[in-house]
């Protein structure tokens, strides 16, 4: 029997399973919801895989406002859930305050570093995967103009944009890169209408391949690109299936693996900073039946070569987070 208990205001609902173990893990999705077809959904996929393989359950909540972050964390911790996993950089400040109050609870935070003895901070080398899809964009473009549409204008998303631009220029130094951010508030992650408008604006400037790193907003980017008969590039999850033959590839950020690993570790979760990149399978690009006709042998060979060089350290992709500069793109 399942008891649904409402808390954190009328909008948020937390599923509590009767008789559940106190060591049951919990997952808190960032704004945009678990079915954003991107970042949050990747986290849900990892949690679901863990539950299916183990036969165990996990608790979850989709936030409706910023104010619920701390309340959700404390509610799960007070309930004995362990570990508690959060998706998104915006949990950083809140977790810094909450974690010391629950020293026996393990926390896993994706996309931000919190220095606490009971926290695993999972960060990704998104710039590496963005470089690969940037190469593909340049090779696929017939106009020598490609686009980038980010979600909230934060250093993390600029990290995507800069890696992408570097990859584009590695193939075509004369290529034009049109870049836009959706907004400066968390609402930028879930605005497919604005994503559509920005896509049309970039098409008017000649872009025939557009890379979206914008959470749920990217759904509007991919849809409009398909409607306007240009190519798009998905992000985080494999989004090739959304518009077969129109999505050139997707930059895979294996958030699913990060969540799966955290839940598999349980209360033995190893804390500290965990960096996931090309070298350890945390970052990749998607190639499947839905985009195989778009990726030439030449394109695949070039990208695989770059992937190997990045993984070995022979090729370094600039990381915007390291010094907040972007040599390949002028913001």
KEFITOR-649953 format. One record per residue (C-alpha): x, y, z; residue number from 1; residue in one letter. Coordinates in steps of 0.1 Angstrom, whole numbers, plus 5000, padded with zeros to 4 digits. Example, Ala and Ser with C-alpha at 12.3 -4.5 7.8 and 13.67 -1.06 7.14 Angstrom:
2
<r x="5123" y="4955" z="5078" nr="1" rest="a"/>
<r x="5137" y="4989" z="5071" nr="2" rest="s"/>
//
This chain:
331
<r x="5000" y="5000" z="5000" nr="1" rest="x"/>
<r x="5013" y="5035" z="4991" nr="2" rest="x"/>
<r x="5005" y="5066" z="5012" nr="3" rest="x"/>
<r x="5008" y="5099" z="4994" nr="4" rest="x"/>
<r x="5017" y="5127" z="5018" nr="5" rest="x"/>
<r x="5015" y="5163" z="5007" nr="6" rest="x"/>
<r x="5041" y="5187" z="5021" nr="7" rest="x"/>
<r x="5061" y="5218" z="5012" nr="8" rest="x"/>
<r x="5029" y="5236" z="5003" nr="9" rest="x"/>
<r x="5000" y="5226" z="4981" nr="10" rest="x"/>
<r x="5021" y="5222" z="4949" nr="11" rest="x"/>
<r x="5046" y="5195" z="4961" nr="12" rest="x"/>
<r x="5038" y="5159" z="4967" nr="13" rest="x"/>
<r x="5061" y="5133" z="4983" nr="14" rest="x"/>
<r x="5054" y="5096" z="4979" nr="15" rest="x"/>
<r x="5060" y="5077" z="5011" nr="16" rest="x"/>
<r x="5059" y="5040" z="5010" nr="17" rest="x"/>
<r x="5045" y="5023" z="5041" nr="18" rest="x"/>
<r x="5071" y="5003" z="5060" nr="19" rest="x"/>
<r x="5100" y="5016" z="5039" nr="20" rest="x"/>
<r x="5135" y="5011" z="5051" nr="21" rest="x"/>
<r x="5152" y="5041" z="5068" nr="22" rest="x"/>
<r x="5181" y="5037" z="5044" nr="23" rest="x"/>
<r x="5159" y="5042" z="5014" nr="24" rest="x"/>
<r x="5176" y="5067" z="4990" nr="25" rest="x"/>
<r x="5159" y="5099" z="4979" nr="26" rest="x"/>
<r x="5162" y="5120" z="4948" nr="27" rest="x"/>
<r x="5153" y="5157" z="4945" nr="28" rest="x"/>
<r x="5148" y="5170" z="4910" nr="29" rest="x"/>
<r x="5157" y="5205" z="4900" nr="30" rest="x"/>
<r x="5131" y="5229" z="4886" nr="31" rest="x"/>
<r x="5119" y="5218" z="4852" nr="32" rest="x"/>
<r x="5107" y="5184" z="4864" nr="33" rest="x"/>
<r x="5118" y="5148" z="4860" nr="34" rest="x"/>
<r x="5103" y="5145" z="4825" nr="35" rest="x"/>
<r x="5122" y="5174" z="4810" nr="36" rest="x"/>
<r x="5137" y="5149" z="4784" nr="37" rest="x"/>
<r x="5171" y="5161" z="4794" nr="38" rest="x"/>
<r x="5190" y="5167" z="4827" nr="39" rest="x"/>
<r x="5164" y="5157" z="4853" nr="40" rest="x"/>
<r x="5151" y="5129" z="4832" nr="41" rest="x"/>
<r x="5186" y="5114" z="4830" nr="42" rest="x"/>
<r x="5187" y="5114" z="4868" nr="43" rest="x"/>
<r x="5153" y="5097" z="4869" nr="44" rest="x"/>
<r x="5165" y="5071" z="4844" nr="45" rest="x"/>
<r x="5195" y="5062" z="4866" nr="46" rest="x"/>
<r x="5173" y="5059" z="4897" nr="47" rest="x"/>
<r x="5148" y="5038" z="4878" nr="48" rest="x"/>
<r x="5175" y="5015" z="4866" nr="49" rest="x"/>
<r x="5188" y="5010" z="4901" nr="50" rest="x"/>
<r x="5152" y="5003" z="4914" nr="51" rest="x"/>
<r x="5145" y="4978" z="4886" nr="52" rest="x"/>
<r x="5178" y="4959" z="4891" nr="53" rest="x"/>
<r x="5176" y="4957" z="4928" nr="54" rest="x"/>
<r x="5139" y="4955" z="4935" nr="55" rest="x"/>
<r x="5143" y="4984" z="4960" nr="56" rest="x"/>
<r x="5125" y="5017" z="4960" nr="57" rest="x"/>
<r x="5135" y="5053" z="4963" nr="58" rest="x"/>
<r x="5117" y="5085" z="4973" nr="59" rest="x"/>
<r x="5115" y="5115" z="4950" nr="60" rest="x"/>
<r x="5102" y="5150" z="4948" nr="61" rest="x"/>
<r x="5098" y="5175" z="4919" nr="62" rest="x"/>
<r x="5103" y="5210" z="4933" nr="63" rest="x"/>
<r x="5079" y="5238" z="4924" nr="64" rest="x"/>
<r x="5098" y="5267" z="4938" nr="65" rest="x"/>
<r x="5132" y="5278" z="4951" nr="66" rest="x"/>
<r x="5119" y="5279" z="4986" nr="67" rest="x"/>
<r x="5114" y="5242" z="4987" nr="68" rest="x"/>
<r x="5150" y="5232" z="4983" nr="69" rest="x"/>
<r x="5159" y="5234" z="5020" nr="70" rest="x"/>
<r x="5126" y="5220" z="5032" nr="71" rest="x"/>
<r x="5128" y="5190" z="5009" nr="72" rest="x"/>
<r x="5164" y="5182" z="5020" nr="73" rest="x"/>
<r x="5155" y="5185" z="5057" nr="74" rest="x"/>
<r x="5123" y="5164" z="5053" nr="75" rest="x"/>
<r x="5142" y="5136" z="5036" nr="76" rest="x"/>
<r x="5170" y="5137" z="5062" nr="77" rest="x"/>
<r x="5147" y="5138" z="5091" nr="78" rest="x"/>
<r x="5129" y="5108" z="5076" nr="79" rest="x"/>
<r x="5161" y="5088" z="5075" nr="80" rest="x"/>
<r x="5166" y="5086" z="5038" nr="81" rest="x"/>
<r x="5202" y="5079" z="5029" nr="82" rest="x"/>
<r x="5218" y="5089" z="5006" nr="83" rest="x"/>
<r x="5199" y="5120" z="4994" nr="84" rest="x"/>
<r x="5207" y="5129" z="4958" nr="85" rest="x"/>
<r x="5202" y="5164" z="4943" nr="86" rest="x"/>
<r x="5203" y="5174" z="4906" nr="87" rest="x"/>
<r x="5216" y="5209" z="4899" nr="88" rest="x"/>
<r x="5240" y="5236" z="4909" nr="89" rest="x"/>
<r x="5213" y="5256" z="4927" nr="90" rest="x"/>
<r x="5214" y="5232" z="4956" nr="91" rest="x"/>
<r x="5249" y="5242" z="4965" nr="92" rest="x"/>
<r x="5243" y="5270" z="4991" nr="93" rest="x"/>
<r x="5214" y="5251" z="5007" nr="94" rest="x"/>
<r x="5233" y="5219" z="5010" nr="95" rest="x"/>
<r x="5263" y="5237" z="5026" nr="96" rest="x"/>
<r x="5239" y="5248" z="5054" nr="97" rest="x"/>
<r x="5220" y="5215" z="5057" nr="98" rest="x"/>
<r x="5247" y="5188" z="5055" nr="99" rest="x"/>
<r x="5265" y="5197" z="5088" nr="100" rest="x"/>
<r x="5232" y="5192" z="5106" nr="101" rest="x"/>
<r x="5230" y="5156" z="5095" nr="102" rest="x"/>
<r x="5265" y="5142" z="5098" nr="103" rest="x"/>
<r x="5253" y="5106" z="5096" nr="104" rest="x"/>
<r x="5235" y="5112" z="5063" nr="105" rest="x"/>
<r x="5253" y="5110" z="5029" nr="106" rest="x"/>
<r x="5244" y="5135" z="5002" nr="107" rest="x"/>
<r x="5253" y="5135" z="4965" nr="108" rest="x"/>
<r x="5251" y="5167" z="4946" nr="109" rest="x"/>
<r x="5253" y="5168" z="4908" nr="110" rest="x"/>
<r x="5268" y="5199" z="4891" nr="111" rest="x"/>
<r x="5282" y="5217" z="4921" nr="112" rest="x"/>
<r x="5310" y="5212" z="4947" nr="113" rest="x"/>
<r x="5302" y="5214" z="4984" nr="114" rest="x"/>
<r x="5331" y="5208" z="5007" nr="115" rest="x"/>
<r x="5317" y="5187" z="5035" nr="116" rest="x"/>
<r x="5327" y="5153" z="5049" nr="117" rest="x"/>
<r x="5293" y="5137" z="5041" nr="118" rest="x"/>
<r x="5289" y="5151" z="5006" nr="119" rest="x"/>
<r x="5298" y="5136" z="4972" nr="120" rest="x"/>
<r x="5301" y="5164" z="4946" nr="121" rest="x"/>
<r x="5297" y="5151" z="4911" nr="122" rest="x"/>
<r x="5309" y="5174" z="4883" nr="123" rest="x"/>
<r x="5312" y="5167" z="4846" nr="124" rest="x"/>
<r x="5336" y="5178" z="4818" nr="125" rest="x"/>
<r x="5307" y="5190" z="4797" nr="126" rest="x"/>
<r x="5332" y="5211" z="4776" nr="127" rest="x"/>
<r x="5347" y="5178" z="4763" nr="128" rest="x"/>
<r x="5315" y="5164" z="4749" nr="129" rest="x"/>
<r x="5305" y="5198" z="4736" nr="130" rest="x"/>
<r x="5337" y="5200" z="4717" nr="131" rest="x"/>
<r x="5329" y="5167" z="4700" nr="132" rest="x"/>
<r x="5294" y="5178" z="4690" nr="133" rest="x"/>
<r x="5308" y="5211" z="4679" nr="134" rest="x"/>
<r x="5330" y="5193" z="4654" nr="135" rest="x"/>
<r x="5300" y="5174" z="4641" nr="136" rest="x"/>
<r x="5280" y="5206" z="4638" nr="137" rest="x"/>
<r x="5308" y="5222" z="4617" nr="138" rest="x"/>
<r x="5311" y="5192" z="4595" nr="139" rest="x"/>
<r x="5274" y="5189" z="4589" nr="140" rest="x"/>
<r x="5267" y="5226" z="4583" nr="141" rest="x"/>
<r x="5262" y="5238" z="4548" nr="142" rest="x"/>
<r x="5260" y="5275" z="4556" nr="143" rest="x"/>
<r x="5292" y="5276" z="4578" nr="144" rest="x"/>
<r x="5269" y="5291" z="4605" nr="145" rest="x"/>
<r x="5259" y="5271" z="4636" nr="146" rest="x"/>
<r x="5240" y="5280" z="4667" nr="147" rest="x"/>
<r x="5241" y="5275" z="4705" nr="148" rest="x"/>
<r x="5211" y="5281" z="4728" nr="149" rest="x"/>
<r x="5217" y="5278" z="4765" nr="150" rest="x"/>
<r x="5193" y="5279" z="4794" nr="151" rest="x"/>
<r x="5201" y="5301" z="4824" nr="152" rest="x"/>
<r x="5231" y="5323" z="4818" nr="153" rest="x"/>
<r x="5255" y="5308" z="4843" nr="154" rest="x"/>
<r x="5292" y="5298" z="4841" nr="155" rest="x"/>
<r x="5282" y="5261" z="4838" nr="156" rest="x"/>
<r x="5263" y="5267" z="4806" nr="157" rest="x"/>
<r x="5290" y="5290" z="4792" nr="158" rest="x"/>
<r x="5312" y="5260" z="4797" nr="159" rest="x"/>
<r x="5291" y="5240" z="4773" nr="160" rest="x"/>
<r x="5290" y="5269" z="4748" nr="161" rest="x"/>
<r x="5328" y="5275" z="4748" nr="162" rest="x"/>
<r x="5336" y="5238" z="4743" nr="163" rest="x"/>
<r x="5312" y="5237" z="4715" nr="164" rest="x"/>
<r x="5326" y="5267" z="4698" nr="165" rest="x"/>
<r x="5362" y="5254" z="4702" nr="166" rest="x"/>
<r x="5351" y="5221" z="4685" nr="167" rest="x"/>
<r x="5334" y="5241" z="4656" nr="168" rest="x"/>
<r x="5365" y="5261" z="4650" nr="169" rest="x"/>
<r x="5388" y="5231" z="4651" nr="170" rest="x"/>
<r x="5370" y="5219" z="4620" nr="171" rest="x"/>
<r x="5362" y="5253" z="4604" nr="172" rest="x"/>
<r x="5381" y="5283" z="4618" nr="173" rest="x"/>
<r x="5360" y="5306" z="4597" nr="174" rest="x"/>
<r x="5326" y="5293" z="4609" nr="175" rest="x"/>
<r x="5302" y="5317" z="4624" nr="176" rest="x"/>
<r x="5288" y="5308" z="4658" nr="177" rest="x"/>
<r x="5255" y="5324" z="4670" nr="178" rest="x"/>
<r x="5250" y="5320" z="4707" nr="179" rest="x"/>
<r x="5220" y="5330" z="4730" nr="180" rest="x"/>
<r x="5210" y="5323" z="4765" nr="181" rest="x"/>
<r x="5173" y="5319" z="4774" nr="182" rest="x"/>
<r x="5174" y="5340" z="4806" nr="183" rest="x"/>
<r x="5189" y="5348" z="4839" nr="184" rest="x"/>
<r x="5165" y="5330" z="4863" nr="185" rest="x"/>
<r x="5157" y="5293" z="4868" nr="186" rest="x"/>
<r x="5126" y="5298" z="4846" nr="187" rest="x"/>
<r x="5151" y="5296" z="4817" nr="188" rest="x"/>
<r x="5153" y="5259" z="4821" nr="189" rest="x"/>
<r x="5116" y="5253" z="4812" nr="190" rest="x"/>
<r x="5106" y="5277" z="4784" nr="191" rest="x"/>
<r x="5102" y="5258" z="4752" nr="192" rest="x"/>
<r x="5084" y="5288" z="4736" nr="193" rest="x"/>
<r x="5114" y="5310" z="4741" nr="194" rest="x"/>
<r x="5136" y="5282" z="4729" nr="195" rest="x"/>
<r x="5116" y="5281" z="4697" nr="196" rest="x"/>
<r x="5118" y="5319" z="4692" nr="197" rest="x"/>
<r x="5156" y="5319" z="4697" nr="198" rest="x"/>
<r x="5159" y="5290" z="4672" nr="199" rest="x"/>
<r x="5140" y="5309" z="4646" nr="200" rest="x"/>
<r x="5162" y="5340" z="4652" nr="201" rest="x"/>
<r x="5193" y="5320" z="4647" nr="202" rest="x"/>
<r x="5180" y="5304" z="4616" nr="203" rest="x"/>
<r x="5174" y="5339" z="4602" nr="204" rest="x"/>
<r x="5211" y="5346" z="4608" nr="205" rest="x"/>
<r x="5220" y="5315" z="4587" nr="206" rest="x"/>
<r x="5224" y="5288" z="4613" nr="207" rest="x"/>
<r x="5216" y="5253" z="4600" nr="208" rest="x"/>
<r x="5227" y="5234" z="4631" nr="209" rest="x"/>
<r x="5217" y="5244" z="4666" nr="210" rest="x"/>
<r x="5229" y="5229" z="4699" nr="211" rest="x"/>
<r x="5206" y="5232" z="4729" nr="212" rest="x"/>
<r x="5219" y="5231" z="4764" nr="213" rest="x"/>
<r x="5188" y="5244" z="4781" nr="214" rest="x"/>
<r x="5169" y="5216" z="4799" nr="215" rest="x"/>
<r x="5132" y="5216" z="4791" nr="216" rest="x"/>
<r x="5136" y="5247" z="4770" nr="217" rest="x"/>
<r x="5156" y="5226" z="4745" nr="218" rest="x"/>
<r x="5124" y="5207" z="4736" nr="219" rest="x"/>
<r x="5113" y="5238" z="4718" nr="220" rest="x"/>
<r x="5146" y="5242" z="4701" nr="221" rest="x"/>
<r x="5146" y="5206" z="4688" nr="222" rest="x"/>
<r x="5110" y="5209" z="4677" nr="223" rest="x"/>
<r x="5115" y="5241" z="4658" nr="224" rest="x"/>
<r x="5147" y="5229" z="4642" nr="225" rest="x"/>
<r x="5128" y="5199" z="4629" nr="226" rest="x"/>
<r x="5099" y="5221" z="4617" nr="227" rest="x"/>
<r x="5122" y="5244" z="4599" nr="228" rest="x"/>
<r x="5142" y="5215" z="4584" nr="229" rest="x"/>
<r x="5176" y="5222" z="4600" nr="230" rest="x"/>
<r x="5196" y="5200" z="4623" nr="231" rest="x"/>
<r x="5197" y="5202" z="4661" nr="232" rest="x"/>
<r x="5219" y="5187" z="4688" nr="233" rest="x"/>
<r x="5204" y="5174" z="4720" nr="234" rest="x"/>
<r x="5220" y="5174" z="4754" nr="235" rest="x"/>
<r x="5224" y="5153" z="4786" nr="236" rest="x"/>
<r x="5200" y="5125" z="4777" nr="237" rest="x"/>
<r x="5200" y="5109" z="4742" nr="238" rest="x"/>
<r x="5174" y="5130" z="4724" nr="239" rest="x"/>
<r x="5180" y="5116" z="4690" nr="240" rest="x"/>
<r x="5147" y="5097" z="4691" nr="241" rest="x"/>
<r x="5126" y="5129" z="4695" nr="242" rest="x"/>
<r x="5130" y="5139" z="4659" nr="243" rest="x"/>
<r x="5147" y="5110" z="4640" nr="244" rest="x"/>
<r x="5168" y="5121" z="4611" nr="245" rest="x"/>
<r x="5167" y="5157" z="4623" nr="246" rest="x"/>
<r x="5188" y="5155" z="4655" nr="247" rest="x"/>
<r x="5224" y="5153" z="4644" nr="248" rest="x"/>
<r x="5235" y="5138" z="4678" nr="249" rest="x"/>
<r x="5232" y="5144" z="4715" nr="250" rest="x"/>
<r x="5259" y="5153" z="4739" nr="251" rest="x"/>
<r x="5256" y="5127" z="4766" nr="252" rest="x"/>
<r x="5262" y="5137" z="4802" nr="253" rest="x"/>
<r x="5258" y="5105" z="4821" nr="254" rest="x"/>
<r x="5238" y="5119" z="4850" nr="255" rest="x"/>
<r x="5220" y="5085" z="4850" nr="256" rest="x"/>
<r x="5253" y="5068" z="4859" nr="257" rest="x"/>
<r x="5260" y="5093" z="4886" nr="258" rest="x"/>
<r x="5226" y="5087" z="4903" nr="259" rest="x"/>
<r x="5228" y="5049" z="4897" nr="260" rest="x"/>
<r x="5262" y="5048" z="4913" nr="261" rest="x"/>
<r x="5252" y="5069" z="4943" nr="262" rest="x"/>
<r x="5221" y="5047" z="4950" nr="263" rest="x"/>
<r x="5241" y="5015" z="4945" nr="264" rest="x"/>
<r x="5267" y="5027" z="4971" nr="265" rest="x"/>
<r x="5239" y="5035" z="4996" nr="266" rest="x"/>
<r x="5252" y="5045" z="5030" nr="267" rest="x"/>
<r x="5287" y="5035" z="5020" nr="268" rest="x"/>
<r x="5287" y="5063" z="4994" nr="269" rest="x"/>
<r x="5323" y="5076" z="4990" nr="270" rest="x"/>
<r x="5323" y="5114" z="4995" nr="271" rest="x"/>
<r x="5345" y="5141" z="4980" nr="272" rest="x"/>
<r x="5347" y="5154" z="4944" nr="273" rest="x"/>
<r x="5339" y="5129" z="4916" nr="274" rest="x"/>
<r x="5348" y="5142" z="4881" nr="275" rest="x"/>
<r x="5331" y="5125" z="4852" nr="276" rest="x"/>
<r x="5345" y="5130" z="4817" nr="277" rest="x"/>
<r x="5354" y="5113" z="4785" nr="278" rest="x"/>
<r x="5382" y="5094" z="4801" nr="279" rest="x"/>
<r x="5360" y="5075" z="4825" nr="280" rest="x"/>
<r x="5328" y="5072" z="4805" nr="281" rest="x"/>
<r x="5310" y="5102" z="4821" nr="282" rest="x"/>
<r x="5307" y="5121" z="4788" nr="283" rest="x"/>
<r x="5300" y="5109" z="4752" nr="284" rest="x"/>
<r x="5280" y="5116" z="4721" nr="285" rest="x"/>
<r x="5251" y="5096" z="4708" nr="286" rest="x"/>
<r x="5251" y="5075" z="4677" nr="287" rest="x"/>
<r x="5221" y="5052" z="4670" nr="288" rest="x"/>
<r x="5196" y="5043" z="4644" nr="289" rest="x"/>
<r x="5179" y="5076" z="4647" nr="290" rest="x"/>
<r x="5209" y="5096" z="4636" nr="291" rest="x"/>
<r x="5231" y="5071" z="4617" nr="292" rest="x"/>
<r x="5221" y="5085" z="4583" nr="293" rest="x"/>
<r x="5233" y="5120" z="4594" nr="294" rest="x"/>
<r x="5268" y="5109" z="4606" nr="295" rest="x"/>
<r x="5292" y="5102" z="4578" nr="296" rest="x"/>
<r x="5322" y="5079" z="4581" nr="297" rest="x"/>
<r x="5344" y="5109" z="4579" nr="298" rest="x"/>
<r x="5326" y="5127" z="4607" nr="299" rest="x"/>
<r x="5327" y="5096" z="4629" nr="300" rest="x"/>
<r x="5364" y="5090" z="4623" nr="301" rest="x"/>
<r x="5372" y="5126" z="4631" nr="302" rest="x"/>
<r x="5352" y="5127" z="4663" nr="303" rest="x"/>
<r x="5364" y="5093" z="4675" nr="304" rest="x"/>
<r x="5400" y="5105" z="4670" nr="305" rest="x"/>
<r x="5393" y="5137" z="4690" nr="306" rest="x"/>
<r x="5376" y="5116" z="4717" nr="307" rest="x"/>
<r x="5406" y="5094" z="4720" nr="308" rest="x"/>
<r x="5429" y="5124" z="4722" nr="309" rest="x"/>
<r x="5408" y="5141" z="4749" nr="310" rest="x"/>
<r x="5406" y="5109" z="4769" nr="311" rest="x"/>
<r x="5444" y="5105" z="4768" nr="312" rest="x"/>
<r x="5451" y="5141" z="4776" nr="313" rest="x"/>
<r x="5467" y="5147" z="4742" nr="314" rest="x"/>
<r x="5440" y="5172" z="4734" nr="315" rest="x"/>
<r x="5428" y="5198" z="4759" nr="316" rest="x"/>
<r x="5395" y="5215" z="4757" nr="317" rest="x"/>
<r x="5393" y="5249" z="4773" nr="318" rest="x"/>
<r x="5372" y="5249" z="4805" nr="319" rest="x"/>
<r x="5353" y="5282" z="4810" nr="320" rest="x"/>
<r x="5350" y="5274" z="4847" nr="321" rest="x"/>
<r x="5388" y="5275" z="4851" nr="322" rest="x"/>
<r x="5392" y="5312" z="4843" nr="323" rest="x"/>
<r x="5358" y="5325" z="4830" nr="324" rest="x"/>
<r x="5372" y="5332" z="4795" nr="325" rest="x"/>
<r x="5361" y="5318" z="4762" nr="326" rest="x"/>
<r x="5387" y="5322" z="4735" nr="327" rest="x"/>
<r x="5365" y="5307" z="4708" nr="328" rest="x"/>
<r x="5333" y="5327" z="4715" nr="329" rest="x"/>
<r x="5326" y="5363" z="4724" nr="330" rest="x"/>
<r x="5297" y="5365" z="4749" nr="331" rest="x"/>
//
